[in-house]
Amino acid sequence: MRSKILLFFIPFAFSQAGFAQTIPSPEPTAACVAAATTDADRKACVGRAADACLAAVNGATEVDAAICVNAETGWWTDRLNAANAAMAAQAEALDRQHAAQIAKGGPKMVDDFALYQAAWKDWSEKRCIFEAMLRFGKPDRMVAASTCMMHLIADQALFLEASAAR
């Protein structure tokens, strides 16, 4: 009896397992960013890996879309973390250059950058929660929030990478 029940449910399990055939890869986005020569070109790369991942899933659902978007978001988050570290080092270097002004009460770039990071994190989360609320009751609500976060994190990573390189 147990084997008959298993045989009955196996087709259902595999019909929902389309995603298991696809391992999300950041390669489409990474290759695009590597080939980009302008800020606009780099921004146009956001979402390439998520789109490629989703296109590879036969009969994709909102869950599949969220998995694809979150996989690319992870890649951008790694870039953002590296950009934050590079910008923090740049802020320390700028503070050393302007030590005389800081000693007279001038602002420290390190402090301003820490405040900026905290404000950006708070704002980005609220912005994407609001994006989801605009789709209240719709099945793509969380995909919209995830996509929003991917774009904001990517934009912030690109901005800080460029800022730290100045």
C-alpha positions, 0 to 999 in steps of 0.5 A: 500500500505504501508503495502505491501511495508513493507512486501516486505522489511521485509525478506531483513531486517532480512536476514541482521540481523544475527548479531542481534542474537549474542551479542559479549562476551569477555568470550572466550578470558577472560577464555583463559587468566585466564587459561594461565600460560605463556606469549605465552599462553596468546598471543595465546588467542588473537582473541578467542572472535572475532572468537567465535562471528563470528562463531555464526553469520550465513552468516557473512559479513565483517561488522559482522567480524569488529563488532566481532573484535572491541568488543574484541578490547574493552576488550583488550583496557580496560586491556591496560588502566589498565596496563597503570595506573599500569605501570605509578604507577610503574614508579613513584615508580621507580623514588622515588627509584632513586631520587638521580640519577634523582636529578643529571640529570638522566632520569625519568621513568615517562617521558620516559613512557609518551614518550613511550606511545605516540610513541606506539600509533602513531606507532600502528595506522600507522602500522594498517593503512598500513595493510589496505592499503595493501588490497586496494580495497578489502572488508576485508580492514577494518577488517584487520585494526581492527584485526591488532589493536586488536593484537597490543593492546592485545600485548601491554596490556600483555607487560605492565601488565607483566612489571608493575608486576616486 
